[in-house]
């Protein structure tokens, strides 16, 4: 495979210093590099140009989505490097591990039926907040063949083009939706044990976690609406679980409180039982007691904001409206500066 057969697409919005680290981790590889910017106000466009990236600034008149940005970056990449056969998508808050691209490229060369390969995403500052730690746990996935992967992955161009790329109207969950269409065309998806990127989540407040969970609920509901039929049954189980725990059980408990003289409140004991079941499952998977406990509690708490996301999608669908981007990160130079300060503080207290 020739040197220029691989290209890189980075997307971002107001990532500040994170974008610098991202581009610097990638440009040394020497591959064609495109950066897609979604109306940043922190000088990201100038920074990307300075670091040698070909820059695409998205039109402000259309709604921003990560899917739209990745598609725009892909189109620009094949314009400037038409011979590209593999495309690595990276988010602007990530830094690539030096050995990832050679390992992933070699793997695809040896396995011609695999259309996407992803690696291990590691949280840069898991000690900075409980929410960063949760993300680190979520990304701890086993290696091997998988049905879905995230948007940070190495794609075969032919598989990406045959599936039509990302759906630009999906505000969250666009990656598994594309994976479905790629698998339907006979391609397989694989996750390697190799480290792929450092990810700087920069999530420090409960409100950020809440918005991220609302977005997750919206993604589950939209995924089920698009591909919930057999045989895929995409996100159907997850959406039903959200509705059960986030809507039906609270309504049943409160609705029966007066007729039962408050006895229905005993149903609320189902929530700690849910947390315990998740904790037990994760302990059996080899997680530490602290990790399993943290994850179980937040899976339980997440049912309510996720339910809001499901309801938001459902109402907008009934009204024929398109949901706008649901962001959880603090945007702007000041926010990225505060994120860096917290990350450095966490790093200084991390065990050696």
C-alpha positions as a Markdown table, in Angstrom:
| # | Residue | x | y | z |
|---|---|---|---|---|
| 1 | Unk | 0.0 | 0.0 | 0.0 |
| 2 | Unk | 1.4 | 3.4 | -1.0 |
| 3 | Unk | 2.3 | 6.1 | 1.4 |
| 4 | Unk | -0.6 | 8.4 | 0.3 |
| 5 | Unk | -3.2 | 5.7 | 0.4 |
| 6 | Unk | -4.2 | 6.8 | 3.9 |
| 7 | Unk | -5.7 | 10.1 | 4.9 |
| 8 | Unk | -6.9 | 11.7 | 8.1 |
| 9 | Unk | -10.0 | 13.8 | 8.9 |
| 10 | Unk | -10.2 | 15.8 | 12.2 |
| 11 | Unk | -13.4 | 17.5 | 13.3 |
| 12 | Unk | -13.7 | 20.1 | 16.1 |
| 13 | Unk | -15.3 | 23.2 | 17.6 |
| 14 | Unk | -13.6 | 25.4 | 20.1 |
| 15 | Unk | -11.2 | 22.7 | 21.3 |
| 16 | Unk | -8.4 | 25.2 | 22.0 |
| 17 | Unk | -5.2 | 23.6 | 23.2 |
| 18 | Unk | -6.7 | 20.1 | 22.7 |
| 19 | Unk | -6.8 | 20.7 | 19.0 |
| 20 | Unk | -3.2 | 21.7 | 18.9 |
| 21 | Unk | -2.2 | 18.4 | 20.7 |
| 22 | Unk | -4.5 | 16.5 | 18.3 |
| 23 | Unk | -3.0 | 17.9 | 15.1 |
| 24 | Unk | 0.6 | 17.7 | 16.3 |
| 25 | Unk | 0.1 | 14.0 | 17.2 |
| 26 | Unk | -1.1 | 13.4 | 13.6 |
| 27 | Unk | 0.9 | 15.6 | 11.2 |
| 28 | Unk | 4.2 | 13.9 | 11.9 |
| 29 | Unk | 2.8 | 10.8 | 10.2 |
| 30 | Unk | 2.9 | 12.7 | 6.9 |
| 31 | Unk | -0.5 | 11.7 | 5.6 |
| 32 | Unk | -3.0 | 14.1 | 4.0 |
| 33 | Unk | -4.8 | 15.9 | 6.8 |
| 34 | Unk | -8.1 | 17.7 | 6.7 |
| 35 | Unk | -9.5 | 19.7 | 9.6 |
| 36 | Unk | -13.3 | 20.5 | 9.6 |
| 37 | Unk | -14.3 | 23.4 | 11.9 |
| 38 | Unk | -17.9 | 24.0 | 13.1 |
| 39 | Unk | -17.8 | 27.8 | 13.7 |
| 40 | Unk | -15.1 | 28.0 | 16.3 |
| 41 | Unk | -14.4 | 31.3 | 18.0 |
| 42 | Unk | -11.1 | 30.4 | 19.6 |
| 43 | Unk | -8.8 | 30.6 | 16.6 |
| 44 | Unk | -9.0 | 27.0 | 15.7 |
| 45 | Unk | -9.1 | 27.6 | 12.0 |
| 46 | Unk | -5.9 | 29.7 | 12.1 |
| 47 | Unk | -4.2 | 27.2 | 14.3 |
| 48 | Unk | -5.1 | 24.3 | 12.0 |
| 49 | Unk | -3.7 | 26.1 | 9.0 |
| 50 | Unk | -0.6 | 27.0 | 10.9 |
| 51 | Unk | -0.1 | 23.3 | 11.7 |
| 52 | Unk | -0.4 | 22.3 | 8.0 |
| 53 | Unk | -4.0 | 21.0 | 7.9 |
| 54 | Unk | -6.3 | 21.6 | 4.9 |
| 55 | Unk | -9.2 | 23.4 | 6.5 |
| 56 | Unk | -12.9 | 23.2 | 5.8 |
| 57 | Unk | -15.1 | 25.7 | 7.6 |
| 58 | Unk | -18.7 | 24.5 | 7.7 |
| 59 | Unk | -21.5 | 26.8 | 6.4 |
| 60 | Unk | -23.3 | 28.5 | 9.3 |
| 61 | Unk | -26.7 | 28.3 | 7.6 |
| 62 | Unk | -27.0 | 24.5 | 8.1 |
| 63 | Unk | -27.2 | 22.8 | 11.5 |
| 64 | Unk | -24.0 | 21.4 | 12.8 |
| 65 | Unk | -23.6 | 17.7 | 13.5 |
| 66 | Unk | -20.5 | 15.5 | 13.9 |
| 67 | Unk | -21.8 | 13.4 | 11.0 |
| 68 | Unk | -22.0 | 16.4 | 8.7 |
| 69 | Unk | -18.5 | 17.5 | 9.7 |
| 70 | Unk | -17.0 | 14.1 | 9.0 |
| 71 | Unk | -18.7 | 13.8 | 5.6 |
| 72 | Unk | -17.4 | 17.3 | 4.6 |
| 73 | Unk | -13.9 | 16.3 | 5.7 |
| 74 | Unk | -14.1 | 13.0 | 3.7 |
| 75 | Unk | -15.2 | 14.9 | 0.6 |
| 76 | Unk | -12.4 | 17.3 | 0.9 |
| 77 | Unk | -9.9 | 14.6 | 1.6 |
| 78 | Unk | -10.7 | 12.7 | -1.6 |
| 79 | Unk | -10.4 | 16.0 | -3.5 |
| 80 | Unk | -6.9 | 16.7 | -2.4 |
| 81 | Unk | -5.8 | 13.0 | -2.3 |
| 82 | Unk | -8.0 | 11.1 | -4.7 |
| 83 | Unk | -5.8 | 7.9 | -4.3 |
| 84 | Unk | -6.7 | 7.6 | -0.6 |
| 85 | Unk | -8.0 | 4.1 | 0.3 |
| 86 | Unk | -8.2 | 4.4 | 4.1 |
| 87 | Unk | -9.6 | 7.2 | 6.1 |
| 88 | Unk | -8.9 | 7.8 | 9.8 |
| 89 | Unk | -11.5 | 10.0 | 11.5 |
| 90 | Unk | -10.4 | 11.7 | 14.7 |
| 91 | Unk | -12.2 | 14.2 | 17.0 |
| 92 | Unk | -10.4 | 17.4 | 17.9 |
| 93 | Unk | -10.2 | 16.6 | 21.6 |
| 94 | Unk | -8.1 | 13.5 | 21.0 |
| 95 | Unk | -4.4 | 12.7 | 20.5 |
| 96 | Unk | -3.4 | 9.7 | 18.4 |
| 97 | Unk | -1.0 | 7.1 | 19.7 |
| 98 | Unk | 2.1 | 6.9 | 17.5 |
| 99 | Unk | 1.7 | 3.2 | 16.7 |
| 100 | Unk | -2.0 | 3.2 | 15.9 |
| 101 | Unk | -2.0 | 4.0 | 12.2 |
| 102 | Unk | 0.7 | 1.5 | 11.2 |
| 103 | Unk | -1.0 | -1.3 | 13.3 |
| 104 | Unk | -4.5 | -0.5 | 12.0 |
| 105 | Unk | -3.3 | -0.2 | 8.4 |
| 106 | Unk | -1.5 | -3.5 | 8.6 |
| 107 | Unk | -4.6 | -5.2 | 10.1 |
| 108 | Unk | -6.8 | -4.0 | 7.3 |
| 109 | Unk | -4.3 | -5.1 | 4.7 |
| 110 | Unk | -4.3 | -8.6 | 6.2 |
| 111 | Unk | -8.2 | -8.8 | 6.5 |
| 112 | Unk | -9.9 | -7.7 | 3.3 |
| 113 | Unk | -13.4 | -8.4 | 4.6 |
| 114 | Unk | -13.1 | -5.8 | 7.4 |
| 115 | Unk | -14.4 | -2.4 | 6.6 |
| 116 | Unk | -13.7 | -0.6 | 9.9 |
| 117 | Unk | -11.1 | -1.1 | 12.6 |
| 118 | Unk | -11.0 | 0.8 | 15.9 |
| 119 | Unk | -8.7 | 0.7 | 18.8 |
| 120 | Unk | -8.7 | 1.5 | 22.5 |
| 121 | Unk | -9.8 | 5.0 | 23.5 |
| 122 | Unk | -8.2 | 6.2 | 26.8 |
| 123 | Unk | -9.3 | 9.1 | 28.9 |
| 124 | Unk | -6.5 | 11.6 | 29.3 |
| 125 | Unk | -7.5 | 12.8 | 32.8 |
| 126 | Unk | -9.7 | 10.2 | 34.5 |
| 127 | Unk | -8.8 | 11.6 | 37.9 |
| 128 | Unk | -10.1 | 15.1 | 37.0 |
| 129 | Unk | -13.7 | 14.2 | 37.7 |
| 130 | Unk | -16.1 | 11.4 | 38.3 |
| 131 | Unk | -17.6 | 12.1 | 34.9 |
| 132 | Unk | -14.3 | 11.7 | 33.1 |
| 133 | Unk | -13.8 | 8.4 | 35.0 |
| 134 | Unk | -17.2 | 7.2 | 33.8 |
| 135 | Unk | -16.2 | 7.9 | 30.2 |
| 136 | Unk | -13.0 | 5.9 | 30.8 |
| 137 | Unk | -15.1 | 3.0 | 32.0 |
| 138 | Unk | -17.5 | 3.2 | 29.1 |
| 139 | Unk | -14.7 | 3.0 | 26.6 |
| 140 | Unk | -13.2 | -0.1 | 28.1 |
| 141 | Unk | -14.5 | -2.5 | 25.5 |
| 142 | Unk | -13.1 | -6.0 | 24.6 |
| 143 | Unk | -11.1 | -6.6 | 21.4 |
| 144 | Unk | -12.5 | -8.6 | 18.6 |
| 145 | Unk | -15.3 | -8.5 | 16.1 |
| 146 | Unk | -18.1 | -6.0 | 17.0 |
| 147 | Unk | -21.4 | -4.7 | 15.6 |
| 148 | Unk | -20.6 | -1.1 | 16.2 |
| 149 | Unk | -17.7 | 1.3 | 16.9 |
| 150 | Unk | -17.4 | 5.0 | 17.6 |
| 151 | Unk | -16.6 | 7.8 | 15.1 |
| 152 | Unk | -12.9 | 7.6 | 15.9 |
| 153 | Unk | -11.8 | 4.7 | 13.7 |
| 154 | Unk | -10.1 | 3.8 | 10.4 |
| 155 | Unk | -12.5 | 3.2 | 7.5 |
| 156 | Unk | -12.0 | 1.7 | 4.1 |
| 157 | Unk | -13.0 | 4.3 | 1.6 |
| 158 | Unk | -14.9 | 1.8 | -0.5 |
| 159 | Unk | -17.0 | 0.7 | 2.5 |
| 160 | Unk | -17.7 | 4.2 | 3.6 |
| 161 | Unk | -18.7 | 5.4 | 0.1 |
| 162 | Unk | -20.9 | 2.3 | -0.6 |
| 163 | Unk | -22.9 | 2.9 | 2.6 |
| 164 | Unk | -23.3 | 6.6 | 1.8 |
| 165 | Unk | -21.3 | 8.0 | 4.7 |
| 166 | Unk | -22.7 | 9.3 | 7.9 |
| 167 | Unk | -26.3 | 10.6 | 8.0 |
| 168 | Unk | -25.8 | 14.3 | 8.5 |
| 169 | Unk | -29.2 | 14.7 | 10.2 |
| 170 | Unk | -28.4 | 12.5 | 13.1 |
| 171 | Unk | -27.3 | 14.6 | 16.1 |
| 172 | Unk | -26.0 | 11.6 | 18.2 |
| 173 | Unk | -25.5 | 7.9 | 17.6 |
| 174 | Unk | -24.5 | 8.4 | 13.9 |
| 175 | Unk | -21.6 | 6.0 | 14.2 |
| 176 | Unk | -23.6 | 2.8 | 15.1 |
| 177 | Unk | -26.2 | 3.8 | 12.4 |
| 178 | Unk | -23.5 | 3.9 | 9.8 |
| 179 | Unk | -22.0 | 0.6 | 11.1 |
| 180 | Unk | -25.4 | -1.0 | 10.4 |
| 181 | Unk | -25.4 | 0.1 | 6.8 |
| 182 | Unk | -21.8 | -1.0 | 6.3 |
| 183 | Unk | -22.4 | -4.4 | 7.8 |
| 184 | Unk | -25.5 | -4.8 | 5.5 |
| 185 | Unk | -23.1 | -4.6 | 2.6 |
| 186 | Unk | -21.1 | -7.5 | 3.8 |
| 187 | Unk | -18.3 | -5.7 | 5.6 |
| 188 | Unk | -17.2 | -6.6 | 9.1 |
| 189 | Unk | -16.1 | -4.3 | 12.0 |
| 190 | Unk | -13.2 | -5.1 | 14.4 |
| 191 | Unk | -11.9 | -3.6 | 17.6 |
| 192 | Unk | -8.1 | -4.0 | 18.3 |
| 193 | Unk | -6.5 | -4.1 | 21.7 |
| 194 | Unk | -4.0 | -1.5 | 20.6 |
| 195 | Unk | -4.3 | 2.0 | 22.0 |
| 196 | Unk | -5.8 | 4.4 | 19.4 |
| 197 | Unk | -6.2 | 7.8 | 21.0 |
| 198 | Unk | -6.1 | 9.8 | 24.2 |
| 199 | Unk | -9.5 | 11.5 | 24.7 |
| 200 | Unk | -9.8 | 14.7 | 26.8 |
| 201 | Unk | -13.4 | 14.6 | 27.9 |
| 202 | Unk | -13.2 | 17.7 | 30.0 |
| 203 | Unk | -16.5 | 17.0 | 31.8 |
| 204 | Unk | -16.4 | 18.4 | 35.3 |
| 205 | Unk | -20.0 | 19.3 | 36.2 |
| 206 | Unk | -23.2 | 17.4 | 36.8 |
| 207 | Unk | -25.0 | 19.5 | 34.2 |
| 208 | Unk | -22.6 | 18.4 | 31.5 |
| 209 | Unk | -23.1 | 14.7 | 32.4 |
| 210 | Unk | -26.9 | 15.3 | 32.4 |
| 211 | Unk | -26.9 | 16.9 | 28.9 |
| 212 | Unk | -24.7 | 14.1 | 27.6 |
| 213 | Unk | -27.2 | 11.6 | 29.0 |
| 214 | Unk | -30.1 | 13.4 | 27.4 |
| 215 | Unk | -28.2 | 13.2 | 24.1 |
| 216 | Unk | -27.7 | 9.4 | 24.7 |
| 217 | Unk | -31.4 | 8.9 | 25.2 |
| 218 | Unk | -32.1 | 10.8 | 22.0 |
| 219 | Unk | -29.6 | 8.6 | 20.2 |
| 220 | Unk | -31.2 | 5.4 | 21.4 |
| 221 | Unk | -34.7 | 6.6 | 20.4 |
| 222 | Unk | -33.7 | 7.7 | 17.0 |
| 223 | Unk | -31.7 | 4.5 | 16.4 |
| 224 | Unk | -34.7 | 2.4 | 17.4 |
| 225 | Unk | -36.9 | 4.4 | 15.1 |
| 226 | Unk | -34.6 | 4.0 | 12.1 |
| 227 | Unk | -33.5 | 0.4 | 12.5 |
| 228 | Unk | -35.6 | -1.1 | 15.3 |
| 229 | Unk | -37.2 | -3.7 | 13.0 |
| 230 | Unk | -35.9 | -7.3 | 12.8 |
| 231 | Unk | -33.4 | -8.6 | 12.4 |
| 232 | Unk | -31.3 | -5.7 | 13.7 |
| 233 | Unk | -33.6 | -4.5 | 16.5 |
| 234 | Unk | -31.2 | -1.6 | 16.9 |
| 235 | Unk | -31.4 | 0.1 | 20.3 |
| 236 | Unk | -34.9 | -1.3 | 20.9 |
| 237 | Unk | -34.0 | -3.0 | 24.2 |
| 238 | Unk | -32.1 | 0.1 | 25.4 |
| 239 | Unk | -35.0 | 2.4 | 24.6 |
| 240 | Unk | -37.6 | 0.2 | 26.3 |
| 241 | Unk | -35.4 | 0.1 | 29.4 |
| 242 | Unk | -35.1 | 3.9 | 29.5 |
| 243 | Unk | -38.9 | 4.2 | 29.2 |
| 244 | Unk | -39.5 | 1.6 | 31.9 |
| 245 | Unk | -37.1 | 3.1 | 34.4 |
| 246 | Unk | -37.3 | 6.8 | 33.5 |
| 247 | Unk | -41.0 | 7.1 | 32.7 |
| 248 | Unk | -43.3 | 4.2 | 33.5 |
| 249 | Unk | -42.1 | 3.2 | 36.9 |
| 250 | Unk | -42.0 | 6.8 | 38.3 |
| 251 | Unk | -45.5 | 7.5 | 36.9 |
| 252 | Unk | -46.9 | 4.2 | 38.3 |
| 253 | Unk | -45.3 | 4.9 | 41.7 |
| 254 | Unk | -46.7 | 8.4 | 42.0 |
| 255 | Unk | -50.0 | 7.6 | 40.4 |
| 256 | Unk | -50.7 | 4.8 | 42.9 |
| 257 | Unk | -49.4 | 6.7 | 45.9 |
| 258 | Unk | -52.7 | 8.2 | 47.0 |
| 259 | Unk | -54.9 | 5.1 | 46.4 |
| 260 | Unk | -52.4 | 2.8 | 48.2 |
| 261 | Unk | -51.7 | 5.2 | 51.1 |
| 262 | Unk | -48.1 | 5.5 | 50.0 |
| 263 | Unk | -47.4 | 1.8 | 49.7 |
| 264 | Unk | -46.6 | 2.1 | 46.1 |
| 265 | Unk | -43.5 | 4.0 | 47.1 |
| 266 | Unk | -41.9 | 0.7 | 47.8 |
| 267 | Unk | -41.5 | 0.3 | 44.1 |
| 268 | Unk | -38.7 | 2.8 | 44.3 |
| 269 | Unk | -36.6 | 0.1 | 45.8 |
| 270 | Unk | -36.3 | -1.2 | 42.3 |
| 271 | Unk | -33.8 | 1.5 | 41.5 |
| 272 | Unk | -31.0 | 0.4 | 43.9 |
| 273 | Unk | -31.7 | -3.1 | 42.8 |
| 274 | Unk | -31.0 | -2.0 | 39.2 |
| 275 | Unk | -27.7 | -0.4 | 40.3 |
| 276 | Unk | -26.8 | -3.6 | 42.2 |
| 277 | Unk | -27.5 | -5.8 | 39.1 |
| 278 | Unk | -25.3 | -3.5 | 36.9 |
| 279 | Unk | -22.5 | -3.6 | 39.6 |
| 280 | Unk | -22.7 | -7.4 | 39.8 |
| 281 | Unk | -22.4 | -7.7 | 36.0 |
| 282 | Unk | -19.4 | -5.5 | 35.9 |
| 283 | Unk | -17.7 | -7.3 | 38.8 |
| 284 | Unk | -18.2 | -10.6 | 36.9 |
| 285 | Unk | -16.5 | -8.9 | 33.9 |
| 286 | Unk | -13.4 | -8.2 | 36.0 |
| 287 | Unk | -14.0 | -4.6 | 37.1 |
| 288 | Unk | -12.9 | -3.4 | 40.6 |
| 289 | Unk | -15.5 | -2.9 | 43.3 |
| 290 | Unk | -15.1 | 0.9 | 43.1 |
| 291 | Unk | -15.4 | 0.9 | 39.3 |
| 292 | Unk | -18.5 | -1.4 | 39.3 |
| 293 | Unk | -20.2 | 0.7 | 42.0 |
| 294 | Unk | -19.6 | 4.0 | 40.3 |
| 295 | Unk | -20.8 | 2.6 | 37.0 |
| 296 | Unk | -23.9 | 1.0 | 38.5 |
| 297 | Unk | -25.0 | 4.1 | 40.3 |
| 298 | Unk | -24.7 | 6.3 | 37.3 |
| 299 | Unk | -26.5 | 3.8 | 35.0 |
| 300 | Unk | -29.4 | 4.0 | 37.4 |
| 301 | Unk | -29.3 | 7.8 | 37.6 |
| 302 | Unk | -28.9 | 8.1 | 33.8 |
| 303 | Unk | -32.4 | 6.7 | 33.2 |
| 304 | Unk | -34.1 | 10.0 | 33.9 |
| 305 | Unk | -32.1 | 12.3 | 31.6 |
| 306 | Unk | -32.1 | 9.6 | 29.0 |
| 307 | Unk | -35.9 | 9.5 | 29.2 |
| 308 | Unk | -35.9 | 13.2 | 28.5 |
| 309 | Unk | -33.9 | 12.5 | 25.4 |
| 310 | Unk | -36.3 | 9.8 | 24.2 |
| 311 | Unk | -39.3 | 12.1 | 24.8 |
| 312 | Unk | -37.5 | 15.0 | 23.0 |
| 313 | Unk | -36.9 | 12.9 | 20.0 |
| 314 | Unk | -40.5 | 11.5 | 20.0 |
| 315 | Unk | -42.1 | 14.9 | 20.4 |
| 316 | Unk | -40.0 | 16.5 | 17.6 |
| 317 | Unk | -40.7 | 13.5 | 15.4 |
| 318 | Unk | -44.4 | 13.9 | 15.9 |
| 319 | Unk | -44.2 | 17.7 | 15.1 |
| 320 | Unk | -42.0 | 17.0 | 12.1 |
| 321 | Unk | -39.1 | 19.0 | 13.6 |
| 322 | Unk | -35.4 | 18.3 | 13.5 |
| 323 | Unk | -33.7 | 18.3 | 16.9 |
| 324 | Unk | -30.8 | 20.7 | 17.1 |
| 325 | Unk | -27.3 | 19.6 | 18.3 |
| 326 | Unk | -27.3 | 18.7 | 22.0 |
| 327 | Unk | -23.9 | 19.8 | 23.3 |
| 328 | Unk | -22.5 | 18.9 | 26.8 |
| 329 | Unk | -19.1 | 20.6 | 26.6 |
| 330 | Unk | -18.4 | 24.1 | 27.7 |
| 331 | Unk | -17.4 | 26.1 | 24.6 |
| 332 | Unk | -15.1 | 29.0 | 24.1 |
| 333 | Unk | -11.5 | 29.9 | 25.1 |
| 334 | Unk | -12.4 | 30.5 | 28.7 |
| 335 | Unk | -13.9 | 27.1 | 29.1 |
| 336 | Unk | -11.0 | 25.3 | 27.5 |
| 337 | Unk | -8.7 | 27.2 | 29.8 |
| 338 | Unk | -10.6 | 26.1 | 32.8 |
| 339 | Unk | -10.6 | 22.5 | 31.5 |
| 340 | Unk | -6.8 | 22.6 | 31.1 |
| 341 | Unk | -6.4 | 24.0 | 34.7 |
| 342 | Unk | -8.5 | 21.2 | 36.2 |
| 343 | Unk | -6.7 | 18.6 | 34.1 |
| 344 | Unk | -3.3 | 19.8 | 35.3 |
| 345 | Unk | -4.5 | 19.8 | 38.9 |
| 346 | Unk | -5.8 | 16.3 | 38.6 |
| 347 | Unk | -2.5 | 15.2 | 37.0 |
| 348 | Unk | -0.5 | 16.7 | 39.8 |
| 349 | Unk | -2.5 | 14.6 | 42.3 |
| 350 | Unk | -2.4 | 11.4 | 40.3 |
| 351 | Unk | -0.4 | 8.5 | 41.8 |
| 352 | Unk | 3.0 | 7.9 | 40.3 |
